[in-house]
Amino acid sequence: MRQITATGQTVDGAVQSALRQLNITEDQANIEVIDEGKKGLLGLFGSKPAIVKVAKAQESVEEVQEKEVEPEDPVEKIQTYVEKIIAEFQVGVNVKAEVEQNVVTLQLTGEKIALLIGKRGQTLNAIQYLAQLAMHQYADKYYTVVVDAEGYRERRRETLLSLADRLADRASQTKRDVKIEPMPSFERKVIHTALQNRKDVETDSQGTEPNRYVVIKPK
């Protein structure tokens, strides 16, 4: 328990000095007067400072229990985190969290949503990447974080499936490898999964992050 011994021209002055140093109020303190001091002749000659000892009072069991709170929900924390990121864009967007098993999906809705999606979802992917890193700090178990914006992820998935089939046909017909533009791992997985049952091509990921890409190879 931290305590302060303070002096002042009066007991009250000494107490106030100690309270300021401890950053507490008088009702939170245990105060012991060591010396009441003396004003002296004409308030100057022979004066003696007041001395007090002040300590922060120990909290009662009831007060401690009142301060005890439930651990913060990592899903609520990650929602707040993403809301703070979006606030920097100065657009009116709402964030709604949905949880299914170990997957947390943050749905973004509002005006100027295209600004948050970015070219080929690059801005949205960046927000998702940061959210996933933050979730590792907030939660004591593994969560996959998905940041979606008004159904963009499903539209993008359909685009990737169509792209995968079209480029696989090209690789099979030309007997040459076909490289697809760099994309994040969860999008590369869509390509690999879409083509895994085809007997005329196979897929491979090459390069290093963040420029890793899928190569479709004829068998």
C-alpha positions in Angstrom: 0.0 0.0 0.0 1.6 3.3 -1.1 1.8 6.1 1.4 3.0 9.6 1.4 4.4 11.8 4.2 3.7 15.4 3.4 4.2 18.8 5.0 2.3 22.1 4.8 1.6 25.3 6.6 -1.6 23.7 7.9 -2.8 20.1 8.4 -5.3 20.6 5.6 -2.6 21.9 3.3 -0.4 18.9 4.0 -3.2 16.5 3.4 -4.1 18.1 0.1 -0.5 17.9 -1.0 -0.4 14.2 -0.2 -3.7 13.5 -2.0 -2.5 15.2 -5.1 0.7 13.1 -5.1 -1.3 9.9 -4.6 -3.9 11.0 -7.2 -6.8 10.1 -4.8 -9.6 11.9 -3.0 -9.9 12.3 0.7 -12.6 9.6 1.0 -10.2 7.1 -0.5 -7.4 7.9 2.0 -6.2 6.9 5.5 -4.9 10.1 7.1 -2.6 10.2 10.2 -1.6 13.5 11.6 2.1 13.4 12.8 2.4 17.0 13.8 -0.2 19.7 13.7 2.5 22.3 13.3 2.6 25.9 14.7 2.1 29.2 13.1 4.7 31.1 15.1 5.0 34.8 15.9 3.1 36.9 13.4 2.8 33.7 11.3 6.5 33.8 10.5 9.0 33.5 13.4 9.1 30.1 15.1 6.6 28.5 12.7 6.5 24.8 12.4 5.1 22.9 9.4 2.2 20.4 9.9 3.2 16.8 9.0 0.8 14.1 7.9 1.0 10.6 6.7 -1.5 9.7 4.0 -2.1 6.2 2.4 -4.7 4.9 0.0 -7.3 3.1 2.0 -7.6 -0.6 1.3 -10.7 -1.6 -0.7 -13.3 -3.6 1.0 -14.3 -7.0 -0.3 -17.5 -5.5 -1.6 -15.7 -2.8 -3.5 -13.3 -5.3 -5.1 -16.3 -7.4 -6.1 -18.0 -4.4 -7.7 -14.9 -3.7 -9.8 -14.6 -7.3 -11.0 -16.0 -7.6 -14.5 -16.3 -10.4 -17.0 -13.4 -10.8 -19.4 -14.0 -8.8 -22.6 -15.6 -10.7 -25.5 -12.9 -11.0 -28.2 -15.7 -10.7 -30.9 -16.8 -7.4 -29.4 -13.2 -6.2 -29.2 -12.5 -7.1 -32.9 -15.7 -5.4 -34.0 -14.7 -2.2 -32.1 -11.2 -2.5 -33.7 -12.6 -2.7 -37.2 -15.0 0.2 -36.5 -12.0 2.3 -35.5 -10.2 1.4 -38.8 -13.2 2.3 -40.8 -13.7 5.6 -39.0 -10.4 6.8 -40.5 -12.1 6.6 -44.0 -14.7 9.0 -42.8 -17.6 7.1 -44.4 -20.9 6.1 -42.8 -20.6 2.3 -42.4 -22.1 0.0 -39.9 -20.3 -3.2 -38.6 -22.2 -6.2 -37.6 -20.5 -9.3 -36.2 -21.7 -12.9 -36.9 -20.2 -15.9 -35.3 -20.4 -19.5 -36.5 -18.2 -22.0 -34.7 -14.7 -20.5 -34.9 -15.5 -18.1 -37.8 -16.2 -14.5 -37.1 -17.7 -12.6 -40.0 -17.9 -8.8 -39.8 -20.5 -7.5 -42.2 -20.0 -3.9 -43.4 -23.0 -1.9 -44.7 -23.4 1.7 -45.6 -22.7 4.4 -48.0 -19.5 4.6 -50.2 -18.9 0.9 -49.5 -16.9 0.7 -52.7 -14.2 2.8 -51.0 -13.8 0.1 -48.4 -13.7 -2.7 -50.9 -11.0 -1.2 -53.1 -9.7 -2.5 -56.4 -10.3 -6.3 -56.5 -11.0 -6.2 -52.8 -7.5 -5.0 -51.8 -8.7 -2.5 -49.2 -11.2 -5.0 -47.7 -8.5 -7.7 -47.7 -6.1 -5.4 -45.9 -8.7 -4.6 -43.2 -9.4 -8.4 -42.9 -5.7 -9.1 -42.5 -5.3 -6.5 -39.7 -8.4 -7.9 -38.0 -7.1 -11.4 -38.1 -3.8 -10.3 -36.5 -5.6 -8.4 -33.8 -7.9 -11.4 -33.0 -4.8 -13.4 -32.2 -4.1 -10.9 -29.5 -7.7 -10.8 -28.2 -8.7 -14.4 -28.1 -7.3 -17.4 -26.3 -8.5 -19.8 -29.0 -8.2 -19.6 -32.8 -10.8 -17.7 -34.8 -10.9 -17.1 -38.5 -11.9 -13.5 -39.2 -13.8 -12.6 -42.4 -14.6 -9.0 -43.3 -17.3 -8.7 -45.9 -19.0 -5.7 -47.5 -22.6 -6.1 -48.7 -22.0 -9.6 -50.2 -18.7 -8.8 -51.9 -17.1 -12.0 -50.8 -19.7 -14.2 -52.4 -19.6 -12.2 -55.6 -15.8 -12.4 -55.6 -16.0 -16.2 -55.1 -18.3 -16.6 -58.1 -15.8 -14.5 -60.2 -12.9 -16.7 -59.1 -14.8 -19.9 -59.9 -15.5 -18.6 -63.4 -11.9 -17.5 -63.8 -10.6 -20.8 -62.6 -12.6 -22.8 -65.2 -11.8 -20.4 -68.0 -8.0 -20.4 -67.4 -8.0 -24.2 -66.8 -9.5 -24.7 -70.2 -6.8 -22.4 -71.7 -4.0 -24.3 -70.0 -5.5 -27.7 -71.1 -5.9 -26.5 -74.7 -2.6 -24.7 -75.1 -0.6 -27.2 -73.0 1.0 -24.3 -71.3 1.1 -23.1 -67.7 -1.2 -20.2 -66.9 -0.4 -17.8 -64.1 -3.1 -16.0 -62.2 -2.6 -12.6 -60.7 -1.4 -12.5 -57.0 -4.1 -12.9 -54.5 -4.5 -13.7 -50.7 -4.4 -17.2 -49.5 -8.1 -17.6 -49.0 -8.8 -16.6 -52.6 -6.0 -19.0 -53.9 -7.7 -21.7 -51.9 -10.9 -21.1 -54.0 -9.0 -21.7 -57.2 -7.3 -24.8 -55.9 -10.6 -26.3 -54.6 -12.4 -25.5 -57.8 -9.9 -27.4 -60.0 -8.9 -30.2 -57.7 -11.1 -32.8 -59.4 -10.2 -31.9 -62.9 -8.1 -34.6 -64.6 -6.6 -32.4 -67.3 -4.9 -29.8 -65.1 -3.3 -29.3 -61.7 -2.6 -26.2 -59.6 0.3 -24.9 -57.6 1.0 -21.7 -55.6 4.3 -20.0 -56.3 6.0 -16.8 -55.3 6.3 -15.1 -51.8 3.7 -13.2 -49.9 2.1 -10.8 -50.5 2.7 -11.6 -54.2 2.0 -15.3 -54.1 0.0 -16.5 -57.1 -1.7 -19.7 -58.5 -0.3 -21.5 -61.5 -2.5 -23.8 -63.5 -0.5 -26.6 -65.2 -1.7 -29.0 -67.9 -1.2 -32.7 -67.0 
